[in-house]
Amino acid sequence: MDAIMATRNIDPAVVDAEPSAEPVTALELAAARIPRRYRDALADHADVSAWVWEIAAAGRPGPGGAPGIAHGPSLLIAGPTGTGKTYQAYGAIRSLLGAGVRLRWEAITTAELHATLRPRQGHDGERRFQELARSPLLLLDDLGAAKASEWTEELAYRLIDHRYVHELPTLITTNVPIADLRTAVGDRVASRLAEMTRRVILDGPDRRRGTATCPRGY
C-alpha cells in the first residue's frame, strides 16, 4: 500500500492522522454540511483507514495534481447501535479531504431518503434521487433501519444498483447483522453489497451510554 501511495504522491501518514488544515477551504466547506456531532470525526479504525488509502490512491489527477474520486470499492460498516459507525463514515470523508482529495460527496440517512423521495402530490423526488445515485461519493447511513416494504426495497435496489454498475464508492452503515441483510433489504441489494463492498464489523457496548468517557460523536 505504501508503494501505491507513493506513486500517487499521497502520504499515508496524512491519511492516518487527523485531517490537516490543508486544504482549509475543503474542510471548512465540509464542516458546514457535516452534522455538528461528527465535525471532528476521525477514521481511526484500521480497516476504514485502509479503505481511505485505497480510494485516495485510485483518484484521477486533477488541477494542480490533486487526485479526485474515481471508481473503486465501497465500504459497509456494520454493528450494533452506538458502536461508532457514523463517526467512522464521516471520519473517512474528512480523511479524504485532509489527504487533498478533490471530493464531491452526498450524505443521507435511510429515513431522510424515504422522507425525501416518498411519492406525494406536487413533488418529484427523481432529481434528488439522481443526485444521490450519481454522486462520486455517497454516505448512506443506517441502511435497513426502516420497516421493509415493496417501495423501500425497490428504492434501495435502484440506488445501490446504479452505484454498483458504475462502481461508485459508497459508504454504507447498518445496524443489521450481516447474516440478516438479505431479509432486511432484499436479495438483489444484499447480493450487490456482497460484491461491491469491503466490510468492517464494529462491536462493543453502546458508547452513547457512557458519554463521559467515550469520544465525541459516537
C-alpha positions in Angstrom: 0.0 0.0 0.0 2.9 2.4 0.8 4.2 1.9 -2.7 0.8 2.7 -4.2 0.5 5.9 -2.1 4.0 7.0 -3.1 3.2 6.7 -6.8 0.2 9.0 -6.3 2.1 11.4 -4.1 -0.1 10.7 -1.2 1.5 10.5 2.3 -0.1 7.6 4.3 0.7 9.5 7.5 -1.6 12.3 6.3 -4.4 9.9 5.8 -3.9 8.1 9.1 -3.7 11.3 11.2 -6.4 13.8 11.9 -7.2 15.7 8.7 -4.7 18.5 8.4 -5.6 22.2 7.9 -4.8 21.7 4.2 -6.9 22.2 2.2 -8.6 24.5 4.7 -11.3 25.5 2.3 -12.4 22.0 1.6 -12.6 21.1 5.3 -14.5 24.3 6.1 -17.0 23.6 3.4 -17.4 20.0 4.6 -17.9 21.2 8.2 -20.9 23.3 7.1 -22.5 20.1 5.8 -21.4 17.5 8.3 -23.7 17.2 11.4 -22.1 19.1 14.3 -21.6 15.9 16.3 -19.3 14.5 13.6 -17.3 17.5 12.6 -14.2 16.3 14.4 -14.7 12.6 13.4 -11.6 10.5 12.7 -11.3 7.4 10.6 -9.3 5.7 13.3 -10.4 2.1 12.6 -7.6 0.3 10.7 -9.9 -1.2 8.1 -11.7 2.2 7.5 -8.3 3.9 7.2 -7.2 1.2 4.7 -10.2 1.9 2.6 -9.5 5.6 2.6 -6.0 4.9 1.4 -7.3 2.8 -1.4 -9.8 5.3 -2.6 -7.3 8.2 -2.4 -4.7 6.2 -4.3 -7.1 5.4 -7.1 -8.1 9.0 -7.6 -7.7 10.6 -11.0 -5.2 13.5 -11.1 -6.9 16.9 -11.5 -6.0 20.5 -11.5 -2.8 21.1 -9.5 -2.1 17.4 -9.4 -4.6 16.7 -6.6 -6.4 13.4 -7.0 -10.2 13.2 -7.4 -12.6 10.4 -6.6 -12.5 7.7 -9.3 -14.1 4.3 -9.4 -13.5 2.0 -6.5 -14.8 -0.3 -3.9 -17.5 0.6 -1.4 -17.4 0.2 2.4 -20.0 -1.4 4.6 -19.7 -0.6 8.3 -22.0 -2.8 10.4 -22.5 -3.2 14.1 -24.9 -2.6 16.9 -26.3 0.8 17.9 -23.7 3.2 19.4 -20.5 1.4 18.2 -19.3 4.4 16.1 -20.4 3.5 12.6 -21.5 7.0 11.5 -18.5 8.5 13.3 -16.1 6.3 11.2 -18.0 7.1 8.0 -17.7 10.9 8.4 -14.2 10.4 9.6 -13.4 8.7 6.3 -14.8 11.7 4.4 -12.8 14.1 6.4 -9.6 12.0 6.0 -10.0 12.0 2.2 -10.4 15.8 2.3 -7.4 16.1 4.6 -5.3 14.0 2.2 -6.0 16.6 -0.5 -8.6 14.5 -2.5 -10.9 16.7 -4.5 -14.2 15.3 -3.3 -17.8 15.9 -4.3 -20.0 13.9 -1.9 -23.5 13.4 -0.6 -24.7 12.0 2.7 -28.2 10.9 3.7 -29.8 8.6 6.3 -32.2 6.0 5.1 -35.0 7.7 7.0 -34.3 11.0 5.2 -34.0 9.2 1.8 -37.5 7.8 2.3 -39.0 11.1 3.5 -37.4 13.0 0.6 -38.4 10.5 -2.1 -41.8 9.3 -0.9 -44.3 9.9 -3.7 -46.7 12.7 -2.9 -48.8 15.2 -4.9 -46.9 18.0 -6.4 -43.5 16.6 -5.5 -41.0 14.9 -7.8 -38.1 13.4 -6.0 -36.4 12.0 -9.1 -33.9 14.8 -9.4 -32.7 14.3 -5.8 -32.5 10.6 -6.4 -30.3 11.1 -9.4 -28.0 13.5 -7.4 -27.5 10.7 -4.8 -27.2 7.9 -7.3 -24.5 9.8 -9.4 -22.5 11.4 -6.6 -18.8 10.5 -6.8 -19.0 9.5 -3.1 -22.2 8.7 -1.2 -22.7 8.1 2.5 -25.9 6.1 3.1 -26.4 6.0 6.8 -28.5 3.4 8.7 -29.4 1.1 5.8 -32.2 -1.4 6.8 -33.5 0.7 9.7 -36.9 1.3 8.2 -39.7 -1.2 8.0 -39.3 -3.0 4.8 -41.9 -2.6 2.1 -42.0 -3.2 -1.7 -41.4 0.5 -2.2 -38.4 0.8 0.2 -36.9 -2.3 -1.2 -37.2 -1.1 -4.8 -35.8 2.4 -3.9 -32.8 0.8 -2.2 -32.3 -1.5 -5.2 -32.3 1.4 -7.7 -29.8 3.4 -5.7 -27.4 0.5 -4.9 -27.7 -1.0 -8.4 -26.7 2.3 -10.0 -23.7 2.7 -7.8 -22.8 -1.0 -8.3 -23.0 -0.8 -12.0 -20.9 2.4 -12.2 -18.5 1.3 -9.4 -19.0 4.5 -7.5 -17.6 4.4 -3.9 -20.3 4.3 -1.3 -20.1 4.4 2.5 -22.9 2.4 4.0 -23.7 1.9 7.7 -26.2 -0.5 9.1 -27.3 -1.9 12.5 -28.5 -5.1 10.7 -26.2 -8.1 11.3 -24.6 -9.2 8.0 -26.4 -12.5 8.2 -29.7 -10.8 8.2 -29.1 -8.2 5.5 -30.9 -10.3 2.8 -34.1 -10.3 4.9 -33.8 -6.6 5.7 -33.0 -5.2 2.2 -33.9 -7.9 -0.2 -31.9 -10.4 -2.2 -30.9 -8.1 -5.1 -29.5 -5.4 -2.8 -27.8 -7.9 -0.5 -26.2 -9.6 -3.5 -24.7 -6.4 -4.8 -23.5 -5.3 -1.4 -21.7 -8.6 -1.1 -19.7 -8.0 -4.2 -19.2 -4.2 -4.1 -18.2 -3.6 -0.5 -15.3 -4.1 1.8 -16.8 -4.9 5.3 -16.0 -3.6 8.7 -17.7 -5.0 11.7 -17.8 -2.8 14.9 -18.7 -4.3 18.2 -18.7 -3.5 21.9 -21.2 -1.7 24.2 -23.3 1.3 23.2 -20.8 4.1 23.7 -23.6 6.7 23.9 -24.4 5.3 27.3 -21.0 6.3 28.6 -20.7 9.8 27.0 -18.5 11.0 29.8 -15.7 8.6 28.7 -16.3 7.9 25.0 -15.1 10.0 22.1 -17.4 12.8 21.0 -19.7 11.7 18.2 -20.3 8.1 19.0 
